[in-house]
Structure formats: C-alpha cells, structure tokens
C-alpha cells in the first residue's frame, strides 16, 4: 500500500485500487512541491537528506551559523503599557514567559531555538507540539523532526499534522495527542511555500549543488586513498594473458594505494613500466570548482562567503558594516518569523503582550565604540546613565536614572531654566516678570526700595 493510502486508512479513511474515498477520508497530504521527508536524488546520483547534506562543510557552516545566532538572541516578553512603553514580564507571571526560559523538560531556550531553526533551514519547516495544562496554558514545546510529519488537509479546510513518533521520549510526551494533531496544537515555522501549508525543502531545492559538493569531497578523499597521485597505466612490451594482467593490477594497487604506501619503491617484472597520466585542464581547475560550489551553497542560505570561511573579495566595507548586513539579511527575518508565530499561536498582541528577540548580542561592538556610543547617548539625554550601565552589566548608581539635559538644549532666547530671562521684552502694565519662575509676576510694591 502506498504512503498516501496508509495515511488515509490510519485516519479512518479508505483506499483501494489507488482511489481514495473522499467521503470517509479524514485528510489529504499537502506537499510543498519538493518532497518533505526522506531523501531526494541529485543529478550526481547521490541521495540528499538531512544527514547527507550536513556532511557538506558549507551547508553545515551556513545552517549552524544562522541557527546559533538566532538562539543567541535573548527572548523577552513585554507587557505594553498605556503610555506607549513596555514592561518586562518575569517568567513567573506568564506561561509564555516560562516557555522562553525552558521550552520543555529537556532543553534550554538556546537548544530549542537552535534545533528548530536547523530544521527550518534544512527542510523548510520547523515543528513543535504544544503541550497544555488543564487550563489550556502552554507548558512545553516538543520538537518534531520534519521528516516525521505529514501535513493533512481535511475536506472542511481544517489542517492536521500526522506525526510519526520517533523514539520512546516522543511516544511518552505526545501520548495525549491523536495520530493527526490539530493545527492549534502545532507551532509550525514555514519557509518559502507554494501552497501556504508546507514550506519547500531547502535541501530539496539545492539538491544538485549539495550533491556536487558531496561528489567533490568524495573525489578528493579517493585521491588521498589512492596515494594522492593521478591515475596511470602499466605498459608491458609483450601481450599478457588475462590472469597475469589481473594479478599485476591487483598487486600494483595493493602496493601503491593508501597513505601508508606513499613513497615506497616498486619493482616491476618482465619489462613492465608505469606511465602516469597527466592532469587535464579540468583537474587543474578542481579548486576553483570547489570554491564555486561553496558560493552556490551560500546563495541558497543567503550567507556572505566570509561567514562560510570563504575568502571574500568585497571591498569598501568594515567588519561592523558586514555584520550588520548579515544580521539584516540572514538573521532578522528568522527572528521576525519566530516572534510573529508566537504571537499567532498564543494570542499575545491582543492581550497586550509582545515577544522581542533581542539581537544586540550579535551587534555588540568593541569596548571603545560602546563607550563612545554610551557617552553620546547620555550627554544628549537619549538614555540615562543607569540604562547604559545595565547594558554593560554594571550595577546602577545613585541618581543614575535621571536623564541629563545639555545646557545648550534650552529654548531659544531663554536662560537655563527655560523661562524668559531678566528684562526680556516690555513688561505689561508696569509689572516685571519674576526671574527664573514661569507665569509669576511681581508688582512695584513687591520691589524693595534702593539703598
């Protein structure tokens, strides 16, 4: 029976002779154009899966770099205030705030955010089952491998997730869920999608580039295994029978192949000589081909070559500018997606809350730059001294919560207090303004006589 028929039958539907009974079927698998599970063949003939893709150093570096940087952005839940500000919510005050500290019984937030991002980068989909208490509050987010999930569409438009439990832990953690879990109990991060339901698998789209990289790596390894020498031929001055030719070939490969045999001296018999075959132009361009493959992989994950340990020929930008560009293009979209998904699944904004994944850790400058920025912010009245000190992990100081106002920021034509200076303008009805006190007037009777 096909996978499709098995799923439908397991959900209470019927499948016979390749036809599906739509009246009794509970759902139809939704596809993201590229296979969402298992492996896909590449033009090189090598199967591409999550495991094989991660053996390519460029893919591993791109995926883990993005996932690690997303996990480094500290999650903070805020409550919006009436004056337009926001208040940090402690983990004891809200169930989502507790998830941001410990998403489940095994993982920290860093581990959870890293792993779901890796799934999203490889398969274009990241899944987590939402466990709730008796009051409906979320208590845990259990990660699910995308290869174990099939998205199902019901006839009434409802969406379900058929989850194949992998391992005893998932069997135990998901024991209260049916085989097809409703959409409201699955946190689903989608990559670019062709049908709104399932993200297209990134390694499926990049299968030929990844397959080429795997093939090149295997070719390099075989060269080393064969003594890091180009292939050649053994020439004899007379015809050899099949048995002699086979024996000579096997003896030569056994004697010469492998790193342990490099540099050994061979003794050939009966006029047999070895003639090495010279490298072709394609062989000489092998390194350039490998570099082009790395750049091709980098494009699929929108990674600057420098982040993949690849020489970058770009000029005219500083490291700080390059890091800002990387965060804007590669990390910020993932952060926004995660923030919006939490808001959608836990109804945060309508209840006056917002999730913020703080990317300051990724853009932290050198000490001299940070101190100059803090000095400018404090002297211009943009931040208080204690606000800057908290960012530098320093204790607050007394009186440091007040904003400082520069002396030259008073209103034009006024003194330090912001009121009209002494003798400014013509007094009305013979009355003089009280210096330094706004909206208070004194009369001539209040002025002490001279002398």
Secondary structure, 3 states (H helix, E strand, C coil): CCHHHHHHHHCCCCEECCEECCCCCCCEECCCCCCCCCCEECCCCCEECHHHHCCCHHHHHHHHHHHHHHHHCEEEEEEECCCCCEEECCCCCCHHHHHHHCCCCCCCHHHHHHHHHHHHHHHCEEEEEEEECCCCCEEEEEEECHHHEEEEECCCCCEEEEECCCCHHHHHHCCCCCCEEEHHHEEEEECCECCCCCECCHHHHCHHHHHHHHHHHHHHHHHHHCCCCCCEEEECCCCCCHHHHHHHHHHHHHHHCCHHHCCCCCCCCCCCEEEECCCCHHHHCHHHHHHHHHHHHHHHCCCCHHHHCCCCCCCCCCHHHHHHHHHHHHHHHHHHHHHHHHHHHHCCHHHCEEEEEECHHHHCCCHHHHHHHHHHHHHCCCCCHHHHHHHCCCCCCCCCCCCCCCHHHCCCCECCCCCECCCCCCCHHHCEECCCCCCCEECHHHCCCCC
